[in-house]
Amino acid sequence: MPLDVLLLDAAIAAASVLVLLGLLLLGVALRRRALVSVPGSFECSVRRRGRAWSSGIGRFGSHHVQWWGVISLRPGPRSTWARTDLEVVGRRAPSAEESVSLQPGDVVVRCTHRGACLELGMTSDAATGFISWLEAAPPGSPEGRPAL
C-alpha cells in the first residue's frame, strides 16, 4: 500500500478515536449535570476503609441516600445507604493528603454503615444537611436519631 493511503487510514483512525472520546466525555458531563439538577443532590466524595476517595454525587431520599460516581455512564446509583443502617461517628477537617482528593472547603463525615467504616467528603452545608437528614425521620417512622 502507498504511504499516503496508510497515513490517511491512520488519520481517520485517530480522528475516530478522538470523536469517540469526545462523545464519552460529553455523556459523562451530561449525566453529571442531570444528577446535580435534581433537588436533594450534593457533591459528595466517598471512601470506604482501605480505599481511595471517589468523587460523586449524593442524593437524599426519604429513607435512603444514593451515590453516583462522577466518572461513570452507569444509569443507576453505585451505592445506596438506608438511613437506618447509617450512623455518624464524627466530623473533621480533611488531612493534608486528603485535601488533594477532596474539593476545597470540604469536611469529612465519618460514618458506620452496617458496622463498616464509611467516610463522606462534602461541603460543610451538605454535611449539616446530611446529619440533619439522619436525625430527622418521616412522621411515624422509628428512624429518628438523637443529635450528635
N, C-alpha and C positions, 0 to 999 in steps of 0.2 A: 504494500500500500504506500502511496506517496506520503511524504512528510506533512504536507498541508492538510490532507484528509485526516491524518492521525491527530494533528493539532486541533482541527475543527471538532473532532469527536471528543477530545479531552476537554475543550472549552465548553461544549454542550453538556458533558457530564458534570463539570464543575458548576456550571450555571444551574443545572437541575438540582444539585445538592444544596446550593445556596437558596434556591427558591423553596425547597422543602424545609430547610432550616428556618427560613423566614416565616413560613406558614405555621410551623410548630411553635415558634416564639409568639406569633400573633395569637394562636389558640390559647397558649398559657396566659397571655396578657388579658385576653377577653374573658377567660374563665375567672381569673383573679378579680377583674372588675365586676363581673356578675356576682361573685361571692361577697365582695365588700359592700355592694349596693343594697343588700338585704338588711333590714333592721335587726339589731341584735348581734351584728357581726363586728369583730375586732381583730386587729393584728395580734398574732399570738405565736410565739416560738415554743417548741416542746422539747424536753429532754427527759428520756427515761434513764434509769440507773445504768451507768456504764456506756452510754451512747452520746453522740454529738448532738448539738442543738439543731433542730429542723424548723425552718420558717414556715409559717402558715397563717390560716385564717380560722378563728374560732367563731362559733355562733351559739348563742343561748337558745334553748328550747324551754318548754315548761318543766320538763323532768330530766333533761339531759343537756350536755354541751357537746357539740360536734366540732371536729377539727379536720380541715383540709390542708394538705401540703401545698405550698406555693408552686413548686416546680413539679407539676403533675397535670395530666389530662384526665385523670380519674374523675368520673362524674359524681360519685358519692364521696362522703367523708372517709378519711383514712382511719379516724378513731372516733368513737362515741363513748362518752363517760356519763353514767347515770348520776344524778345528784346524790342519791342515797349511797353510792359507792365512793364518793369523794370526801376527803377531809383535808382542810387547810391546816398545816402544822407550822407554817411560818411565812414570813415575807422579808426579803432582804434586797440590798443593792447587789448588782452583779459584780463578780470579781473582775480584775483587770483582764484576765484571759477570756471570760465570758462576754465582756463588753465588745469584743471583736465580732462575736456571733449574733449579738442582740442589737436592737435599734437603740440609738442614743436616748437616754432618759427612761429606758425600760427598768422594771423591777422584776425580781424573781419570786414567784409564789410557789412555795414548796407544799406539795400535797401528797397524800397517800391515796391510791386507788386500789381497793381490794387488798390493802396491805403492802402494795409495791410503791416505791418512790416515783413520783411524777413531778417534774418542775415545769412551770409555765412562765415564759418571759413575755411581759406585756407592759403597756403604759401604766402609770400609777392610777389613772382614771379607770382603765379597764380592770385593773386589779381590784379596785374598790368595788366596782360593779360586780365582778366575779364573786368576791367574798360575800357581798350583799345577796347575790342570787343564791348562793349556797345556804345562807342563813334564813332566807325567806322561802316559803313554800306556798303553793296554791292553797286557798282555803280548804280546810278539811283534810289536808294531806299530812301524814306523820313525818314529813321530810324536813321540817324546820329545825334549825340547829342554833344552839346558843352562840352569841357573838364571841369573836376571838378576844 
